[in-house]
Structure formats: C-alpha cells, structure tokens
C-alpha cells in the first residue's frame, strides 16, 4: 500500500458518532484533503501535535467523551494552531457556546452534508492562512 503524501493538507474530524464522522469525512474529502477521524478531544490534540502543520480544517462536535469538550478543543486549537479553520457542531442552541473563538464556524445538528461544505467554505474565507482548499 502506498504511503500518504505528507505534503497534502488534511482535515481532522472529532466526533464520537461514527455515522456523523463518516458523513463529515466524505464531505471534506471532496476538498481533496486527507481526512483523519478521532473520537475525543484528547486524541485530536495528540494528532495535531504530530501533524498540526498539515491540518487545514478541524470539524468537532461539542459533546465528546473524555475530559475536554469541543468548545475547549476549539479554544485550544485557535491558540496553539491558529491556521486551522475550525467548525464546531452541536444539537444544543448556539447561544450556549458564547466562548467559541470568533474564527470558529458553528453549525447546529442535525446538519446536512451541504452544511459542512458551506461551513468549510466560510471557514476557508475567514482564515486567509488556509493554504490549499480549492472551493
């Protein structure tokens, strides 16, 4: 099996619902990104420590197993990896997440596949450091 191209940009899905994760991955793969999936914020931080420079988009649910939720993850990523475009989703009302970074795009659940495409496009426009998203 061939090794993945290390120079390609990637997306990171942080979602414990396998169906939602697979749908998000399919949508972000349309942007010609290598898509990686993890179930916890802690696993996301570990992934970013290893490959943070290649991650272009992070899509995370708010309610995650473990000690860190998606809001805390988004705040950490916005400081430690500011070039990563952030998309956060939740079934809870968006006003509960006032502490999300300003650069973060929020989409409510249940979302449709088109919601992810539109959010990725908005995130890419908001963060001019995104290197190779072709929308």
C-alpha positions in Angstrom: 0.0 0.0 0.0 1.3 3.4 -0.9 2.2 5.9 1.8 0.0 9.1 2.1 1.5 12.2 0.6 3.0 14.1 3.6 2.7 17.4 1.8 -1.1 17.2 1.3 -3.3 19.2 3.6 -5.6 17.3 5.9 -8.9 17.6 7.8 -9.5 16.2 11.2 -13.0 15.1 12.3 -13.5 14.9 16.1 -16.8 13.1 16.6 -17.8 10.0 18.6 -20.9 9.3 16.4 -19.5 7.1 13.6 -22.2 7.9 11.2 -21.8 11.7 11.6 -18.0 11.3 11.4 -18.2 9.3 8.2 -20.6 11.8 6.6 -18.3 14.7 7.6 -15.3 12.9 6.3 -17.0 12.2 3.0 -17.8 15.9 2.6 -14.3 17.1 3.5 -12.7 14.6 1.2 -14.4 16.5 -1.7 -11.9 19.3 -1.0 -9.0 16.9 -1.9 -7.9 16.7 1.8 -6.6 13.6 3.6 -9.3 13.1 6.2 -8.5 11.7 9.7 -11.1 10.8 12.3 -10.8 10.6 16.1 -13.4 10.3 18.8 -12.1 12.5 21.6 -10.6 16.0 22.0 -7.5 14.5 23.7 -6.9 12.3 20.6 -7.3 15.4 18.4 -4.7 17.3 20.4 -2.3 14.3 20.1 -3.0 14.2 16.3 -2.3 17.9 16.0 0.9 17.6 17.9 2.1 15.0 15.4 0.6 16.6 12.2 -0.7 20.1 13.1 1.1 21.8 10.3 -0.8 19.8 7.7 -4.2 20.1 9.2 -6.3 22.7 7.3 -9.8 22.1 8.8 -11.0 20.7 12.1 -14.6 19.6 12.4 -15.6 18.9 16.0 -18.8 18.0 17.9 -19.3 19.9 21.2 -20.3 16.8 23.2 -17.3 14.5 23.2 -16.3 11.6 25.6 -13.3 12.4 27.9 -12.4 15.4 30.0 -12.3 18.0 27.2 -15.4 19.0 25.1 -15.5 20.5 21.6 -15.6 24.1 22.9 -12.4 23.7 25.0 -10.8 21.9 22.0 -11.7 24.8 19.6 -10.3 27.4 22.1 -7.1 25.4 22.5 -6.6 24.8 18.7 -7.3 28.5 17.9 -4.3 29.4 20.2 -1.9 26.6 19.5 -2.7 26.1 15.8 -4.2 29.4 14.6 -4.0 28.5 10.9 -6.5 25.6 11.4 -10.1 26.5 10.2 -12.5 25.4 13.0 -16.0 24.1 12.5 -18.0 23.1 15.7 -21.3 21.3 15.7 -23.9 20.6 18.4 -27.5 19.8 18.9 -27.6 22.3 21.7 -28.6 26.0 21.0 -25.6 28.1 19.7 -26.1 30.8 22.4 -24.7 28.2 24.9 -21.3 28.4 23.2 -20.5 32.1 23.6 -16.9 31.1 24.4 -16.2 29.7 21.0 -13.4 31.6 19.2 -14.5 34.3 16.8 -12.9 32.5 14.0 -14.9 29.3 14.6 -17.9 28.5 12.4 -20.8 26.9 14.3 -23.4 24.7 12.6 -26.3 23.2 14.5 -27.1 19.5 14.5 -28.7 17.8 12.7 -26.7 19.1 9.8 -26.9 18.1 6.2 -23.9 17.3 4.0 -24.3 20.7 2.3 -24.0 22.4 5.7 -20.4 21.0 6.1 -19.5 22.2 2.6 -20.8 25.7 3.2 -19.1 25.8 6.7 -15.8 24.7 5.2 -16.1 27.4 2.6 -16.9 30.1 5.2 -14.0 28.8 7.4 -11.6 29.0 4.5 -12.6 32.5 3.6 -12.3 33.7 7.3 -8.8 32.2 7.7 -6.6 33.5 4.9 -3.8 31.3 6.1 -5.5 28.2 4.7 -3.1 27.0 2.0 -4.8 24.8 -0.5 -8.6 24.5 -0.1 -10.0 24.7 -3.5 -13.6 25.6 -3.3 
